[in-house]
Amino acid sequence: MNTQDTSIDATTRRAFLRALAATAAIASIPRATAAETPDAQAHEQAMAQLKPGSENIVILLYPGFTALDAIGPEYILSTMSGAKVKFVAKTLAPVTCETGFEVTPQFSFENCPAAPDLFLIPGGTAGVMAALADPETMDFIRKTGAASKLVGSVCTGSLLLGAAGLLDDYEATSHWQTLELLPLCGARPSKKRVVFDRDRVTGAGVTAGLDLALEIVQRYRGDFYAKGVQLLAQYAPQPPFPGSGDPATADPDVVKLMNGMHKPFVDLLGNSIKAVAKP
């Protein structure tokens, strides 16, 4: 995409957000009869909810991360007017995701805001194992997560949070094949798609990052704004095989095959967590 196209896209998105705010303002005013007047207080509350915020949101990149885990939430979260959504990595060099393309971070570990409003960690496969074995990355996760107002993860990113000691006695979720590993780092596993527990939010496998991000928008901006963002993204999933995205309802033969294929990785990942997580 060229610079002009990017500018047009940004302008269109800003226009949408302005329209959303204006529509919400109208919708928040009760319909008046001859003997009624609009509820000014309700109107002011709705408008306050739609005012631009100033959230600092940081999404971690590490070699081998799952692209959709990071880019899906980045799109959703960046629709919040006033929010600053940036990628951070060990250095400012482009980071290669697990399928081979690169994403350039805006922050390095050295110049990243020390206490973001939201610190989000994507998952991966071999990339997660490499991150677990990298003391610098784990130290950054530990320090930044401890200082952040809200800490989140998508997919196997919860295992990085847990291994860093950030999920002790928290309810959390992960990819369905790695849920069993969460107790190794002190977390209480949940099969929910998105789990909020105090100042932690975790999402299940890959596409759950979109749901997680929308629920975060809902918390920061309210229902009406989040509905508008979902509509802007035209997020209305219609998978060709309904029920096949959940091991509880998927074809048992497919579940068996997937488990057999990934058991060696899950075992290795479990051993890696044991080596890093506090006993």
C-alpha positions in Angstrom: 0.0 0.0 0.0 1.4 3.4 -0.9 1.5 6.5 1.3 -1.5 8.1 -0.3 -3.6 4.9 0.3 -2.6 4.8 3.9 -3.6 8.4 4.4 -6.9 7.8 2.8 -7.5 4.8 5.1 -6.6 6.8 8.2 -8.9 9.7 7.1 -11.8 7.3 6.5 -11.3 5.7 9.9 -11.2 9.1 11.7 -14.4 10.2 9.9 -16.1 7.0 11.0 -15.1 7.6 14.6 -16.4 11.2 14.5 -19.7 9.9 13.0 -19.9 7.2 15.7 -19.5 9.8 18.4 -22.1 12.1 16.9 -24.6 9.2 16.5 -24.1 8.1 20.1 -24.7 11.6 21.3 -28.1 11.6 19.5 -29.0 8.1 20.6 -28.2 9.0 24.2 -30.9 11.7 24.4 -34.3 10.3 25.4 -37.1 11.1 23.0 -39.0 14.0 24.4 -42.7 14.4 24.5 -44.4 17.8 24.8 -44.0 17.6 28.6 -40.4 16.2 28.6 -36.9 17.6 28.1 -33.8 15.6 27.1 -31.9 14.1 30.0 -28.8 16.3 30.0 -26.9 14.2 32.6 -27.4 11.0 30.6 -26.2 12.8 27.4 -23.1 14.2 29.2 -22.2 10.7 30.5 -22.5 9.2 27.0 -20.4 11.9 25.5 -17.8 11.6 28.2 -17.5 7.9 27.3 -16.9 8.7 23.7 -14.3 11.4 24.2 -10.8 10.5 22.9 -8.7 8.7 25.4 -4.9 8.7 25.9 -4.1 5.1 26.5 -0.6 3.9 25.9 -0.8 0.3 24.5 2.3 -1.8 23.8 2.3 -5.1 21.9 5.4 -7.3 22.2 7.1 -8.7 19.1 9.7 -11.5 19.3 11.1 -13.8 16.6 8.6 -16.4 15.6 5.5 -14.7 17.0 2.1 -15.6 15.5 1.2 -12.6 13.2 -2.6 -12.6 13.7 -2.1 -12.7 17.5 -0.5 -9.3 17.3 -1.9 -7.6 14.2 -5.5 -8.5 14.8 -5.7 -6.8 18.2 -3.5 -3.9 16.9 -6.2 -3.2 14.3 -9.1 -3.3 16.8 -7.3 -1.3 19.5 -6.0 1.3 17.2 -9.5 2.3 16.3 -9.9 3.9 19.7 -9.5 7.6 19.2 -6.6 9.0 21.2 -5.1 5.7 22.0 -1.4 5.1 21.0 -0.8 1.5 20.0 2.8 0.6 19.3 4.9 -2.5 18.8 8.0 -3.2 21.0 10.9 -5.6 20.4 14.4 -6.1 21.7 15.7 -3.8 19.1 14.2 -1.5 16.4 15.1 -4.0 13.7 12.2 -5.7 11.9 11.0 -8.9 13.6 10.2 -12.0 11.6 6.9 -13.7 12.5 6.5 -17.5 12.3 5.3 -17.5 8.7 8.2 -15.4 7.5 7.2 -11.8 7.0 8.5 -8.9 9.1 6.9 -6.3 11.3 8.9 -3.2 12.3 8.5 -2.2 16.0 8.3 1.5 17.1 9.9 0.8 20.5 12.9 -1.1 21.7 13.2 -2.6 25.2 15.4 0.4 26.1 13.0 3.2 25.1 9.6 1.5 25.7 7.3 3.4 28.1 7.9 1.9 31.5 4.3 1.6 32.6 1.8 1.3 29.7 -1.9 1.2 30.2 -2.0 -2.2 28.4 0.9 -4.6 27.7 -0.1 -7.4 25.3 1.8 -10.5 24.4 1.1 -12.6 21.3 1.7 -16.3 21.1 3.7 -18.6 18.8 5.1 -22.1 18.6 8.9 -22.3 18.3 9.0 -18.6 18.9 7.5 -19.0 22.4 10.1 -21.6 23.3 12.9 -19.3 22.1 11.5 -16.4 24.0 11.3 -18.5 27.2 15.0 -19.2 26.8 15.9 -15.6 26.3 16.6 -14.0 29.7 16.4 -10.4 28.2 12.9 -11.0 26.8 11.6 -12.7 29.9 13.0 -9.9 32.1 11.3 -7.3 29.9 8.0 -9.2 30.2 8.4 -9.5 33.9 9.2 -5.8 34.6 6.8 -4.2 32.0 4.0 -6.6 33.0 4.4 -5.8 36.7 4.3 -2.0 36.0 1.3 -2.1 33.5 -2.2 -1.2 34.4 -3.6 -4.1 32.4 -1.6 -7.1 31.1 -2.9 -9.4 28.4 -2.0 -12.2 26.0 -3.3 -14.1 23.0 -2.9 -17.8 22.6 0.3 -19.3 23.9 1.4 -15.8 25.0 -0.2 -16.6 28.3 2.6 -19.1 28.9 5.1 -16.3 28.6 3.1 -14.3 31.1 2.9 -17.2 33.4 6.6 -18.2 33.2 7.4 -14.5 34.0 5.4 -14.9 37.3 2.6 -12.7 36.1 -0.3 -15.2 36.3 0.2 -16.6 39.8 -3.2 -17.4 41.2 -4.9 -15.8 38.2 -7.6 -17.5 36.1 -6.3 -17.6 32.5 -6.7 -19.2 29.1 -4.5 -20.2 26.3 -4.6 -22.2 23.1 -6.7 -25.3 23.8 -3.7 -27.6 23.3 -1.6 -25.8 25.9 -4.2 -25.2 28.6 -2.8 -28.1 30.6 0.5 -26.2 30.9 -0.9 -23.1 32.7 -0.8 -24.7 36.2 3.0 -25.1 35.7 3.3 -21.4 36.1 0.7 -20.9 38.9 -2.4 -20.1 36.7 -5.8 -21.6 36.9 -6.8 -22.7 33.4 -10.1 -21.8 31.9 -11.7 -23.0 28.7 -13.4 -19.6 28.1 -12.5 -17.7 24.9 -11.6 -14.5 26.8 -10.8 -14.4 30.5 -10.6 -11.2 32.6 -9.3 -11.6 36.1 -8.5 -8.4 37.9 -5.7 -6.7 35.9 -5.1 -9.6 33.6 -6.8 -10.6 30.4 -6.0 -13.6 28.3 -7.4 -14.9 25.1 -7.6 -18.5 23.7 -6.1 -19.5 20.3 -5.2 -17.0 17.6 -8.6 -15.6 16.4 -9.6 -15.1 20.1 -7.4 -12.1 20.0 -10.1 -10.2 18.0 -12.7 -11.0 20.7 -10.2 -10.0 23.4 -9.4 -6.7 21.7 -13.1 -5.9 21.3 -13.8 -6.6 25.0 -10.9 -4.2 25.9 -12.4 -1.5 23.7 -15.7 -2.1 25.4 -14.0 -1.5 28.8 -12.2 1.6 27.7 -14.9 3.2 25.6 -18.2 1.5 26.3 -20.7 -0.7 24.5 -21.8 1.7 21.7 -18.2 2.5 20.7 -17.2 -1.2 20.7 -20.2 -2.1 18.6 -19.1 0.5 16.0 -15.6 -0.9 15.9 -16.9 -4.4 15.4 -19.1 -3.1 12.6 -16.2 -1.2 11.0 -14.2 -4.4 11.0 -17.3 -6.3 9.7 -16.5 -8.9 12.3 -19.3 -11.4 11.8 -17.6 -14.8 11.5 -19.3 -17.4 9.3 -16.8 -20.3 9.2 -17.3 -23.1 6.7 -17.4 -25.7 9.4 -19.4 -24.4 12.4 -18.3 -26.0 15.6 -14.9 -27.2 14.2 -13.0 -24.4 16.0 -13.6 -25.8 19.4 -12.2 -29.2 20.5 -15.4 -29.9 22.5 -17.5 -29.8 19.3 -15.0 -30.5 16.5 -14.7 -33.8 14.6 -13.1 -36.2 17.2 -10.8 -37.6 14.5 -9.5 -34.1 13.6 -8.9 -33.4 17.3 -7.0 -36.7 17.7 -4.9 -35.9 14.7 -4.1 -32.3 15.9 -3.2 -33.6 19.3 -0.9 -36.3 17.9 0.8 -33.8 15.7 1.5 -31.3 18.4 2.2 -33.5 21.4 6.0 -33.4 21.0 5.8 -29.6 20.9 3.5 -29.4 23.9 5.9 -31.7 25.9 8.9 -29.6 24.9 7.1 -26.4 25.8 6.1 -27.8 29.2 9.8 -28.7 29.9 10.8 -25.1 28.9 8.3 -23.6 31.2 9.4 -25.8 34.1 13.0 -24.6 33.5 12.0 -20.9 33.6 9.0 -20.6 35.9 9.4 -20.2 39.6 8.6 -23.5 41.6 
